[in-house]
Amino acid sequence: MATMNISLPDELRAFADHQVASHLYSSSSEYVRELIRRDRDNARLREAVLDGIRSGDGSEMDAAYFDRLRVRAIDAR
């Protein structure tokens, strides 16, 4: 595992220390890793949403749509 050193203003360091103590993180490194994972997941989700938007017009998701979807799921068995 690689090491990364970061500098924080006292206010942010105090906040991070409080988060570690109050949220059962074992260390500030674990807390920062969790923040980075969340940011990575948010970036992936954002990209998936944009891919969907760029894919063009969708179809109306009414009762008939779900009926067709159920038929396709049953046929795929």
Phi and psi restraints in degrees (value plus and minus 20) as a CYANA .aco file:
   2 ALA   PHI     -99.2   -59.2
   2 ALA   PSI     137.1   177.1
   3 THR   PHI    -129.5   -89.5
   3 THR   PSI     121.7   161.7
   4 MET   PHI    -155.1  -115.1
   4 MET   PSI     107.5   147.5
   5 ASN   PHI    -120.5   -80.5
   5 ASN   PSI     115.9   155.9
   6 ILE   PHI    -148.0  -108.0
   6 ILE   PSI     132.7   172.7
   7 SER   PHI    -130.5   -90.5
   7 SER   PSI     115.9   155.9
   8 LEU   PHI    -148.9  -108.9
   8 LEU   PSI     124.5   164.5
   9 PRO   PHI     -83.2   -43.2
   9 PRO   PSI     135.8   175.8
  10 ASP   PHI     -73.2   -33.2
  10 ASP   PSI     -60.1   -20.1
  11 GLU   PHI     -82.1   -42.1
  11 GLU   PSI     -64.5   -24.5
  12 LEU   PHI     -90.1   -50.1
  12 LEU   PSI     -55.9   -15.9
  13 ARG   PHI     -82.8   -42.8
  13 ARG   PSI     -63.4   -23.4
  14 ALA   PHI     -83.2   -43.2
  14 ALA   PSI     -61.3   -21.3
  15 PHE   PHI     -83.1   -43.1
  15 PHE   PSI     -66.1   -26.1
  16 ALA   PHI     -80.8   -40.8
  16 ALA   PSI     -64.0   -24.0
  17 ASP   PHI     -80.7   -40.7
  17 ASP   PSI     -60.8   -20.8
  18 HIS   PHI     -84.7   -44.7
  18 HIS   PSI     -62.6   -22.6
  19 GLN   PHI     -81.4   -41.4
  19 GLN   PSI     -61.9   -21.9
  20 VAL   PHI     -81.9   -41.9
  20 VAL   PSI     -66.4   -26.4
  21 ALA   PHI     -89.6   -49.6
  21 ALA   PSI     -57.1   -17.1
  22 SER   PHI    -113.0   -73.0
  22 SER   PSI     -31.7     8.3
  23 HIS   PHI    -137.5   -97.5
  23 HIS   PSI      -2.3    37.7
  24 LEU   PHI      41.5    81.5
  24 LEU   PSI       9.1    49.1
  25 TYR   PHI     -96.8   -56.8
  25 TYR   PSI     125.4   165.4
  26 SER   PHI    -100.6   -60.6
  26 SER   PSI     -39.0     1.0
  27 SER   PHI    -182.2  -142.2
  27 SER   PSI     146.9   186.9
  28 SER   PHI     -86.2   -46.2
  28 SER   PSI     -49.9    -9.9
  29 SER   PHI     -83.2   -43.2
  29 SER   PSI     -61.8   -21.8
  30 GLU   PHI     -83.9   -43.9
  30 GLU   PSI     -59.4   -19.4
  31 TYR   PHI     -82.8   -42.8
  31 TYR   PSI     -66.9   -26.9
  32 VAL   PHI     -85.5   -45.5
  32 VAL   PSI     -61.0   -21.0
  33 ARG   PHI     -79.0   -39.0
  33 ARG   PSI     -61.9   -21.9
  34 GLU   PHI     -83.2   -43.2
  34 GLU   PSI     -62.0   -22.0
  35 LEU   PHI     -82.3   -42.3
  35 LEU   PSI     -61.1   -21.1
  36 ILE   PHI     -87.1   -47.1
  36 ILE   PSI     -61.3   -21.3
  37 ARG   PHI     -80.6   -40.6
  37 ARG   PSI     -63.7   -23.7
  38 ARG   PHI     -81.7   -41.7
  38 ARG   PSI     -62.6   -22.6
  39 ASP   PHI     -85.2   -45.2
  39 ASP   PSI     -60.8   -20.8
  40 ARG   PHI     -81.3   -41.3
  40 ARG   PSI     -65.7   -25.7
  41 ASP   PHI     -82.9   -42.9
  41 ASP   PSI     -59.8   -19.8
  42 ASN   PHI     -84.0   -44.0
  42 ASN   PSI     -60.0   -20.0
  43 ALA   PHI     -85.0   -45.0
  43 ALA   PSI     -60.1   -20.1
  44 ARG   PHI     -84.5   -44.5
  44 ARG   PSI     -63.1   -23.1
  45 LEU   PHI     -84.0   -44.0
  45 LEU   PSI     -64.0   -24.0
  46 ARG   PHI     -78.7   -38.7
  46 ARG   PSI     -63.3   -23.3
  47 GLU   PHI     -86.6   -46.6
  47 GLU   PSI     -58.2   -18.2
  48 ALA   PHI     -84.5   -44.5
  48 ALA   PSI     -60.5   -20.5
  49 VAL   PHI     -84.5   -44.5
  49 VAL   PSI     -64.2   -24.2
  50 LEU   PHI     -84.7   -44.7
  50 LEU   PSI     -58.1   -18.1
  51 ASP   PHI     -79.3   -39.3
  51 ASP   PSI     -61.9   -21.9
  52 GLY   PHI     -83.7   -43.7
  52 GLY   PSI     -62.0   -22.0
  53 ILE   PHI     -84.1   -44.1
  53 ILE   PSI     -61.9   -21.9
  54 ARG   PHI     -92.8   -52.8
  54 ARG   PSI     -34.5     5.5
  55 SER   PHI     -95.4   -55.4
  55 SER   PSI     -26.9    13.1
  56 GLY   PHI      85.7   125.7
  56 GLY   PSI    -191.6  -151.6
  57 ASP   PHI     -85.9   -45.9
  57 ASP   PSI     121.1   161.1
  58 GLY   PHI    -116.1   -76.1
  58 GLY   PSI    -190.2  -150.2
  59 SER   PHI    -133.2   -93.2
  59 SER   PSI     136.8   176.8
  60 GLU   PHI     -88.7   -48.7
  60 GLU   PSI     113.0   153.0
  61 MET   PHI    -119.7   -79.7
  61 MET   PSI      54.0    94.0
  62 ASP   PHI    -123.1   -83.1
  62 ASP   PSI    -192.8  -152.8
  63 ALA   PHI     -79.1   -39.1
  63 ALA   PSI     -58.4   -18.4
  64 ALA   PHI     -84.4   -44.4
  64 ALA   PSI     -57.6   -17.6
  65 TYR   PHI     -80.1   -40.1
  65 TYR   PSI     -67.8   -27.8
  66 PHE   PHI     -88.8   -48.8
  66 PHE   PSI     -52.3   -12.3
  67 ASP   PHI     -81.8   -41.8
  67 ASP   PSI     -65.4   -25.4
  68 ARG   PHI     -83.2   -43.2
  68 ARG   PSI     -58.9   -18.9
  69 LEU   PHI     -84.3   -44.3
  69 LEU   PSI     -61.9   -21.9
  70 ARG   PHI     -82.3   -42.3
  70 ARG   PSI     -62.0   -22.0
  71 VAL   PHI     -81.6   -41.6
  71 VAL   PSI     -64.8   -24.8
  72 ARG   PHI     -82.7   -42.7
  72 ARG   PSI     -59.0   -19.0
  73 ALA   PHI     -86.9   -46.9
  73 ALA   PSI     -60.7   -20.7
  74 ILE   PHI     -87.2   -47.2
  74 ILE   PSI     -63.2   -23.2
  75 ASP   PHI     -84.7   -44.7
  75 ASP   PSI     -47.5    -7.5
  76 ALA   PHI     -96.1   -56.1
  76 ALA   PSI     -32.5     7.5
